[in-house]
């Protein structure tokens, strides 16, 4: 009889079934992909911001150089080659050209465009614009020719605007949202 009772007892084991483990793995995979894509987007935005700051530092250095050396400094942003350089390097020495393409793994991750008309802040980078934008700082450190430069992420259509005001030569950075420059933040 005792032997008969022991065979009727079912021993239950605790643990997770295979189905439960597969569902948990799927949920963790989905959450992981969301985190990775958010991190990639944040990393891309940080690279755009860093690139904008490098351009601002270059412009400020050109402005200080023109003021300190009492000479005109002509800076140029080449939209096609994605470079920032000094046009009159014999008068303004000491600043090397910067290649903005080196800031990103793929060159198509960033668009550069600009205009000498700083009042037109809603121009579209996809329209055929001039291949470069020129900024001229006078010997007094003022800007006789200002400009607006846009750094755009083709993925998000957001980015940064950099404006060099004339005649003061003040350099400002703003956010680009929906093709409109916002300098309030």
Buried (B, 14 or more C-beta within 10 A) or exposed (E): EEEEEEEEEEEEEEEEEEEEEEEEEEEEEEEEEEEEEEEEEEEBBEBBBEBBEBBBEBBBBBBEBBBEBEBBBBBBBBBEBBBBBBBBBEBBEEBEEBEBBEBBEEEEBBBBBBBBEBEEBEBEBEEEBEEBBBBBBBBEBBBBBBBBBBBBBEEEBBBBBBBBBBEEBEBBBBBBBEBEBEEEE
